[in-house]
Amino acid sequence: MTLSSKLRAAVIGVGVGWNHIEGYQTHPNCELVAICDVNPAILKERGDRFNIPESRRFTDYHDVLKSNEVDAISIALPNWLHAPVAIEAFAHGKHVLCEKPLAVSVEAGRRMLEAAHAANKMLMVCYNHRYRPEIVWLKGQIRAGDFGHIYAAKAGWMREGWIPTHGQWFTQKERAGGGALIDLGVHVLDLALWLMGYPKPVTVSGAAFAEFGPRGQKTKPREIKPATFDVDDMGFGFVRFEGGAVLQFESAWASHREPMHDEYFVRLFGSEAGANFYTGAPKGETVVMFKLINDQPSAIVPRLPTSISGHRIAVHHFVDCILNGTPTESPGEHGLIGLQIIEAIYRSSQEGREVVIGS
Ligand SMILES: NC(=O)c1ccc[n+]([C@@H]2O[C@H](COP(=O)([O-])OP(=O)(O)OC[C@H]3O[C@@H](n4cnc5c(N)ncnc54)[C@H](O)[C@@H]3O)[C@@H](O)[C@H]2O)c1
């Protein structure tokens, strides 16, 4: 395919998937040819909002995957559907942009990667937070060598009370693969790994808790209680990488702390510089780089452009990579590494010991 032809894309699952619709519609070399959702009400709302003709709205994803009019799909479905839909899509020769987490397990993620390789199609995982201006700036500084080698990082996404209960699948292990760690944690885990250059994880120690979900507390929406809750609502992990770097990592849907608190952060420690990226009340958004200037500890605060949708940038990157025949910077392999670490945290928590990845 050359840049002169347009990529024909479809979005399957239009909850958060509306962001993918917008991404495809705003790309000059892309045509959104189908949207799909099993729920006719949301399909109509999204279809009307984004001016998508009725003939391009589907309730059965098999019809979209079978269509010769579709080159690439976004999967924005509940987690347990990521693997089966992606694998079927590859069998029909489509490229796939999959929402995070890649899958509900390492095993399912591996099957997705195998299917992508067998079909010679792209599997990209949607890590939209990488495209926040602060992260793009930090990555630029790191690529320029300003941090030296990064030997340690801390990352987290901690909320006071936000156990998602819409759709009911988020709190079911079988359908979600996990709780706060796999839902929120996977995003900040990716940011830390991305900024550290995706080092290979070797061992993981961790703990996972479920204090509020089983009691129906701290849900969002407050009035909807989980029918089943067998996942974590808080988790902690400590990861050692090949080469000796380490990452300390935490995430919570719910915890006793300042009301409405929603804190999201990455701290980096490099041989030549450090950094703190922080977003959340009450401090607002911050990115600061720290280094010695004339032997004095100094803080550098960049002037950054206003944020635009990370989803839009991720979707545009996916389209450009397919049209240009270039590899994505967010391959399925990155999604798999996140799952390996999170699964190892669950195992470490159950067994009360450090776990060797792949053992
Ligand atoms: N990247 C991000 O910032 C971000 C944010 C939120 C959610 N997500 C991820 O996106 C995915 C979807 O999350 P959500 O919040 O939109 O969930 P959701 O439950 O609100 O929406 C999923 C949609 O899929 C539809 N659906 C379910 N089964 C289907 C089927 N068999 N065929 C067609 N449609 C079907 C549902 O009707 C629903 O509209 C999850 O994997 C989640 O982790 C990512």
The ligand as a Gaussian input file, in Angstrom:
#p B3LYP/6-31G(d) Opt

LIG

0 1
 N       -6.626000       3.924000      26.817000
 C       -7.450000       4.422000      27.720000
 O       -7.238000       5.506000      28.254000
 C       -8.680000       3.634000      28.091000
 C       -9.702000       4.233000      28.831000
 C      -10.826000       3.462000      29.140000
 C      -10.910000       2.132000      28.728000
 N       -9.880000       1.573000      28.030000
 C       -9.954000       0.181000      27.571000
 O      -10.868000       0.105000      26.472000
 C      -11.619000      -1.103000      26.525000
 C      -13.098000      -0.771000      26.591000
 O      -13.334000      -0.054000      27.792000
 P      -14.689000       0.799000      27.991000
 O      -14.473000       1.642000      29.190000
 O      -15.079000       1.439000      26.715000
 O      -15.684000      -0.382000      28.338000
 P      -17.263000      -0.392000      28.131000
 O      -17.781000      -1.599000      28.800000
 O      -17.831000       0.935000      28.468000
 O      -17.395000      -0.475000      26.549000
 C      -17.107000      -1.586000      25.806000
 C      -18.091000      -1.563000      24.637000
 O      -17.979000      -2.813000      23.970000
 C      -19.284000      -3.247000      23.625000
 N      -19.291000      -4.694000      23.466000
 C      -19.230000      -5.651000      24.418000
 N      -19.248000      -6.874000      23.855000
 C      -19.295000      -6.687000      22.508000
 C      -19.324000      -7.553000      21.392000
 N      -19.296000      -8.893000      21.529000
 N      -19.380000      -7.006000      20.152000
 C      -19.423000      -5.662000      19.983000
 N      -19.419000      -4.794000      21.008000
 C      -19.344000      -5.299000      22.256000
 C      -20.151000      -2.794000      24.780000
 O      -21.524000      -2.716000      24.404000
 C      -19.548000      -1.438000      25.108000
 O      -20.184000      -0.377000      24.407000
 C      -11.078000      -1.869000      27.724000
 O      -10.108000      -2.768000      27.301000
 C      -10.443000      -0.799000      28.599000
 O       -9.382000      -1.284000      29.397000
 C       -8.787000       2.306000      27.681000

